Amino acid sequence: MTLSFRSVAVVWGLGALIGTLCVASAGAQSLRGSRTSLDRQTRQAHGHDFTYLAGPTQLRRFVDAGLLVPVGDTRDYRLEKVSFPVARPEVKLFIERLAAQYRRGCGEQLVVTSLTRPQSHQPRNASDQSVHPTGMAIDLRRPAGRCRSWLEDTLLSLEAQGVLEATHERRPPHYHVAVFPEPYAEHVERLTTRGDRPFVPRAYTVRQGDTLWGIASRHGLSAGMLRRVNELRSSRIYPGQSLTVPVAR
């Protein structure tokens, strides 16, 4: 059979279109999860020098030190069957901001079904790479209808900005979200502060119970910015340590 030039052009055009659609589909983001996603979560946990908490006793020590903060019900979200209602401070910030937007958009509360889980309380089907024991992950109940679409679109948008990894889990139906603390805090800082504010350096002496995130938060900064200014290799600080804190004029 002989094909005309026009037929060949049509076939070629269709092939190119199909190829483009396939590439777009393959490159599109999804909430399916992958080994690559787990690896990114693990790298973030290690990069933040986070500890994988072994059990409740170690978890309580982290709460006492201010490394984990309490998370409780608000008008925008509620906790459902959460055994350990604590999380990294930046994760709490993420929940509060997301829940406020979700309630405005959907008219209902966001439901949190899991927060920090020490290794002794991980479910049997949990991945050995799970970052729940570090306090940087949460689970959100899957809503229905337009609220589900809103939540998925928002999680995918934040994932595209490199501040979290989100996965749709099916047993039971929920979204696992690993929040990347410093990237997320810097993301919020960009959204809520002006880039042209003048800063002056001030000396600050670390007190008992201080955390880098707490100091940064009190001064309207991100922990990442405070680390960079002081050339710190991790978020660990100690009483008596002198820090330089940029303060807005």
Sequence and secondary structure as in RCSB ss.txt:
>XXXX:A:sequence
MTLSFRSVAVVWGLGALIGTLCVASAGAQSLRGSRTSLDRQTRQAHGHDFTYLAGPTQLRRFVDAGLLVPVGDTR
DYRLEKVSFPVARPEVKLFIERLAAQYRRGCGEQLVVTSLTRPQSHQPRNASDQSVHPTGMAIDLRRPAGRCRSW
LEDTLLSLEAQGVLEATHERRPPHYHVAVFPEPYAEHVERLTTRGDRPFVPRAYTVRQGDTLWGIASRHGLSAGM
LRRVNELRSSRIYPGQSLTVPVAR
>XXXX:A:secstr
    HHHHHHHHHHHHHHHHHHHHHHHS  SS  HHHHHHHHHHHHHTT     SHHHHHHHHHTTSSEE    S
SEEE S SS EE HHHHHHHHHHHHHHHHHHSS EEEEE    GGG  TT  TT  GGGT EEEEE   HHHHHH
HHHHHHHHHHTTSEEEEEEETTEEEEEEE HHHHHHHHHHHHS TT  EEEEEEE  TT  HHHHHHHTT  HHH
HHHHHT SSS   TT EEEEEEE 
